[in-house]
Amino acid sequence: MELTINGVELEFDFYDVDTFDKFVSAYQVVGEELVGLEDKDVRESIVSQCGTIKKCFDSIFGEGTGDKVCGENMNLSTCIDAFEALTDAKIAQEEQLTARNKKMETKYAKYTGNRAQRRSKK
């Protein structure tokens, strides 16, 4: 799937195994690095959050993507918006997959259920 964040087009398929692994790993790092921000002063917190989000994009999409998507400055609003857009794309793809799985289960049950019923009647 194509994903555009802040005018930058990215190829993002959460269910591609390589992308999935990169995403999970990057989000784990984000969670670990953002712990304890309340102990930092505001400037230090902004720099830390922006750096972490940019590293997340670099980890998933390749070196330099964080600066392309978030800009070279440390603008917390821009970085959070970009991170939120990435998270929304992941959630949307999960919802699509859930719907597709339900559809497959319904079709599977429809065809396998009848076969099982016919065999039990013999």
C-alpha positions as CSV (number, residue, x, y, z in Angstrom):
1,M,0.0,0.0,0.0
2,E,1.1,3.5,-0.7
3,L,1.1,5.8,2.3
4,T,1.7,9.6,2.0
5,I,2.9,11.4,5.1
6,N,3.7,15.1,4.9
7,G,4.0,14.8,1.1
8,V,6.4,11.9,1.2
9,E,5.2,8.7,-0.5
10,L,6.1,5.5,1.4
11,E,5.4,1.9,0.5
12,F,3.8,0.4,3.6
13,D,2.4,-3.1,3.8
14,F,2.1,-4.1,7.5
15,Y,1.5,-7.7,6.4
16,D,4.7,-8.1,4.5
17,V,6.9,-10.0,7.0
18,D,9.9,-7.8,6.6
19,T,7.9,-4.6,7.1
20,F,6.0,-6.3,10.0
21,D,9.3,-7.2,11.7
22,K,10.7,-3.7,11.2
23,F,7.5,-2.0,12.5
24,V,7.3,-4.1,15.6
25,S,11.0,-3.6,16.4
26,A,10.8,0.1,15.8
27,Y,7.7,0.6,17.9
28,Q,9.3,-1.4,20.7
29,V,12.3,1.0,20.6
30,V,9.9,4.0,20.6
31,G,8.2,2.7,23.7
32,E,11.5,2.1,25.5
33,E,13.0,5.5,24.5
34,L,10.0,7.6,25.5
35,V,9.9,6.3,29.1
36,G,11.0,8.9,31.6
37,L,10.3,12.0,29.5
38,E,8.6,13.7,32.4
39,D,12.1,13.9,34.1
40,K,13.5,15.9,31.2
41,D,13.1,19.6,30.6
42,V,10.8,20.7,27.8
43,R,13.5,21.2,25.2
44,E,15.2,18.0,25.9
45,S,11.9,16.2,25.8
46,I,11.1,17.6,22.3
47,V,14.5,16.7,21.0
48,S,14.2,13.2,22.4
49,Q,10.7,12.6,21.0
50,C,11.5,13.9,17.6
51,G,14.7,11.9,17.4
52,T,13.0,8.7,18.4
53,I,10.2,9.2,15.9
54,K,12.7,9.9,13.1
55,K,14.6,6.8,14.0
56,C,11.4,4.8,13.9
57,F,10.8,6.0,10.3
58,D,14.5,5.3,9.4
59,S,14.2,1.7,10.9
60,I,11.1,0.9,8.9
61,F,11.6,2.7,5.6
62,G,15.4,3.2,5.4
63,E,18.0,5.7,6.5
64,G,17.0,9.4,5.9
65,T,13.2,8.8,5.8
66,G,12.7,10.3,9.2
67,D,14.1,13.7,8.0
68,K,12.2,13.4,4.8
69,V,8.9,12.8,6.5
70,C,9.4,15.0,9.6
71,G,11.7,17.6,8.2
72,E,15.3,18.3,9.4
73,N,14.2,20.5,12.2
74,M,12.9,19.1,15.5
75,N,9.3,20.1,15.3
76,L,7.3,18.0,17.8
77,S,3.9,18.7,16.2
78,T,5.2,17.6,12.8
79,C,6.8,14.5,14.2
80,I,3.8,13.5,16.3
81,D,1.5,14.0,13.3
82,A,3.7,11.7,11.2
83,F,3.9,9.1,13.8
84,E,0.1,9.2,14.2
85,A,-0.4,8.8,10.5
86,L,1.9,5.7,10.4
87,T,0.0,4.3,13.4
88,D,-3.4,5.0,11.7
89,A,-2.2,3.2,8.5
90,K,-1.2,0.2,10.5
91,I,-4.6,0.1,12.3
92,A,-6.4,0.5,9.0
93,Q,-4.5,-2.5,7.5
94,E,-5.2,-4.6,10.6
95,E,-9.0,-3.8,10.2
96,Q,-8.9,-4.8,6.6
97,L,-7.2,-8.0,7.4
98,T,-9.7,-8.8,10.1
99,A,-12.5,-8.2,7.7
100,R,-10.9,-10.4,5.1
101,N,-10.3,-13.2,7.6
102,K,-13.9,-13.1,8.7
103,K,-15.0,-13.4,5.1
104,M,-12.7,-16.3,4.5
105,E,-13.9,-18.0,7.7
106,T,-17.5,-17.6,6.5
107,K,-16.7,-19.1,3.1
108,Y,-14.7,-21.9,4.6
109,A,-17.5,-22.8,7.0
110,K,-20.1,-22.6,4.2
111,Y,-18.2,-25.2,2.1
112,T,-16.7,-27.4,4.7
113,G,-19.8,-27.4,6.9
114,N,-22.0,-28.9,4.1
115,R,-19.5,-31.5,3.2
116,A,-19.2,-32.6,6.8
117,Q,-23.1,-32.7,7.1
118,R,-23.4,-34.8,4.0
119,R,-20.8,-37.3,5.1
120,S,-22.4,-37.7,8.6
121,K,-25.8,-38.6,7.0
122,K,-24.3,-41.5,5.1
